């Protein structure tokens, strides 16, 4: 199965400071591990273009998008706080546009059958950005922008978004909650930031709150019904919000997953993509802040896509 890794050097221009866990070193660690794992010769690489304004506005309110552009700092030493965790600097908007653009370009590649699946190794992440807000390290919602592009530009009728980050994909749910073309599933430590996700929702939104300290075996049991629900929905493309901060080594959360768990999830999603979606998968990096664990988990995820 052909896998493309989508990336952009522009993503490393966003730097919220040496004490912030969402740092450029995340990309360096992933790139180094891809090389040392032997994956580099057997995957394709592509470079993202910035997302066009129309792509952003399919997922976000126009006034919100305009406000982000208007707030973008013009001076190298200027910093703007979008929320208590999210800072925008001189080059942050450029990075965010390329992160969102990676999801758009990934959709175009798989729809053109130039690749079966794409992993977007990008930052800043996106799944906490809602229809009209930036939040939780996220400026724009990359995966939702990609999903809307698949639906509205390529004419797909049904897509699925699967989020296994340690934090609930609250921004994604906010964007897709009333769109019955989209199946959304999220597993997340609970109670934990952003302290939501356990409320009732429509049939094709499947949230799985997971207690801190849950074992990998119990976690797998908790999310097994995802795959039946996705099978019933029959998506024509599967999107993954691939957050690796639920890894046992990541102190941003208190779950205990390891690389083999991410491979297991990916293998199950790939089977469903092959059944319903001609193998089409677009995976977008979200969290993951323990650098070695993040890089090893990404490699396990990409290897599972490629097998």
N, C-alpha and C positions, 0 to 999 in steps of 0.2 A: 504494500500500500504506500503510495507516494505521500510524503509529508514535507511541507514547506515551513520554514521558520521565518516569520516576518519580524523585522526589527527596524530600528532607525537610530542613528547616532544622536539625533535631535532629542531623544528621550532622556539622555544623560545631562542635558542642559538645565533641567529642573532639579534644583538642589536646595532643600529646605534647611540645610545646616548640619553640622557634624553630630549633633545630638538627636537628629530625627531618624527614626528607623527606616523610613521610606527614602532610600538613598541611592545614588548612582551605582554604588558598589554591588547592588543586587544584580544589575545587568552584567557587570564584569564577572561576577561569580558564575552566573549562568553560562556566559560565553566560554569561560575557562573550562567548566565541567563538560560542556558539549565537545570541546576539543579533546580533553583527556579521556573521555568515554569512548572515543572512536566514532561518534555519530557524525562528525562533520563531513566525511566523504560520502555518506549515504543519505543525507537529507539535502533538500534544496534551500536556498536562502533568497529572500526578496527584501526590498527596502520600501518602507511605507511612504506614501505621499501624505500631505496634510489633508484632513477631512474637509470637504467643501461645506460651506455654510448650510446648504440645504440638508446635508446629512445630519448635522447637529440638530437642526430644527425639526426633524422627524421624531426625535426622541425627547427633545427639550423645548420648553416654551421659548418663543422668539425673544421676549423681553429678557429672560434669564440669559440667553446666549449673548445678547447685546451687552448686558451688564458685565459679563465676564470680559468681553473684549474691551469695554470702556474702562474697567478696573486694571487692566494689564499694565504693570509698571513700565515706564519708559526709560528709567535710569538704572544702571547696573546695580546700585546699592539700595534700591527701593524694594520694600517688601509689603505686601498686602495680605492680611489675614482674611480668608474666605469663611473659615469657621475656626474653632479653637484648635483644630489639628491640621489645618490645611493652609499653606502659605503659597502665594504666587509671587514670583520674582520676574525679572526682566525677560528671561527666556522660557518661563513656565508655560505661557500660552502656546508657544511654538511646539514645546514638548507635548502638551495635551492634544493639540491638533494632529500631531503625528501618531500619538497613541490611538486616538479615535480613527484616524485614517487607516491605521493598520487593520482594524476590524472591517472597515469598508473594502479595502483592497483584498483582504482575505476572502471575503464573500465573492468578489468578482473573480478571483482565481479559481475557486472551487466550482462556481457556476459555469465558467468557461472550460471546465474539465482539464485545466492545466495542472491540477493537483487534487488529490482526494481530501486532504485535510491540511489545516494550517494551525500552527501554534504561534500566537502573537507574543513575542518576548518584549513587552513594552511597559512603560511607566510614564506618567502616574497611572495608578489603577483607576477603576471606574465604578464599581458596583454600589457604592454609597451615594453617588451623585443622583439625585432625583430629578423629576421633571423641571423643577424650578429652583434647585439649590445644588451647591457643591458641598461635600461633607466627607469626613473621615479619610483624608489624604487624596480624595477623588475630585477632579475638576469637572470632567464630562464622563458620561456613562458609556464606556467604549463598547461593551457587549450589547447593550440595548441599541446603540447607534448601528452596529452591524446587523442586528436582527431586523430593525426597521428597514434597512437598506435591502435586505433579502426579500422582505415582504413587498415593499412599495416600489422598488426599482426592478427587481427580478421577477416579481409576480408570484412568489410562493404563497401558498394558502395557509400553511401551518409550520411553525418552527418551535423548537424547544430550547430553553435555557436552563442549564444545570449548574448550580453554584455550590461548591464544596469548601469554600473559605470558612475559617473559624468564626467569622462574623456574618450575620444575616445580610443578604443582599437587598437591603431595604430600599435603596435607590432604584434598583432594577424593578422590584415589585411595584413601587410607586408609578413607574413609567408604564408597566405592562398590565396593571391590575384590571383594567377595563377592556383589554384587547383580547378577545377570545381566539385570535389566531395564534396566540403565544401560550405555550405550556411553560410554567416556571416552577422549578424545584430548588430548594435551598436547605442545606444542613448547616447547623451552626451551634456553637456553645450557647447555652441559655441557663440562667440569665447572664447576659453579657452585652457589651456594646454591639449594636445600637439599641438594645433593650426593647426589641419588638420581634414580630414574626410568629408569635403563638396565638394571634387573634384569628377568628374565623375568616375565611376568604373563599373565592369562587373555586369550583371543582378542579380546575386545571392549574391551581396554585397549590403546591404540595410542600409545606414547610415541615422540617424535622428538627425541633429543638433537642439538643444533645447535652446531657449533664456533664459538667467538668469531670475529668478523670475517666470518662467512658473508655473501655478497652476497644481496641480495633475490632475484635470479634463481635462485640455488642454493637458497635457502630455499623458494621456491615449488616447486621440483622435489622437495625433501625431503618436503614435506607433501601432495603431490598425491594420494597413495594414501589419505589421510584420506577424501576425498570418495567414493571407491569403497566403502570400508569402511562409511561412514555409509549409503550407498545400500543396501548389502546388509542393514544392520541395520533399516532402515525405521522410524526413530523417529517417534513421534507428537507430539513436541515437541523442539525444539532449544534448548539452553541454551548460552550463550557466557560463559566467563570472559574478559572483555575487558581484558587487561593491555596497556598501551601503552608499557611500559618497554623493549621491544625496538626502540624507535625509535632511529635513528642519533644523535639529539641527546641521548638520555637516558644520563647517565653512571652509572646504576645497573647497566648491563649493557654488553655489547660486541657487540650485533647491529646490523644496519644497515637495518632496515625503515623505510619512510616511509609517508605517508598512503595512497598508492595501493595499497600492499600490504595494508593493513587493509581497504580497500574491496574488493580482489580476494577476500580470504578471505570477507568478508561476503556478497558477491554469490554465491559458490559455495554457501555455507551456505543462503542464501535460496532458491536454486533447489531444493535438497534439501528444505527446509521446505515449499515450494509443492507438491512432488511427494508427500511423505509425511505432512505435518503440518498441512495446511490453512493453511500459511504461518506457523504459530505459532513465534515465536522470543522467548525471554527472554534478554537480554544484561545482564550484571552487571559493573560496573567493578571491576577489580582494581588492578594497578599502573599506573605512569606518573607520573614525577616531574619531568621537564623541562616546565614549565608550558605554554609555548607549544606544544610538540610534542604534549603530552597533549591540549590543547584542540582543536588542528587535527585530530588523529587521531580524536577522538570525533566531530567533525563529519563527517569522511569516512565513519566507520562508520555513523552515523545516516542520512546521505544515501543510503548504499548500501541500508540497510534500507527507506528510503522510496521508492526508485526503482521 
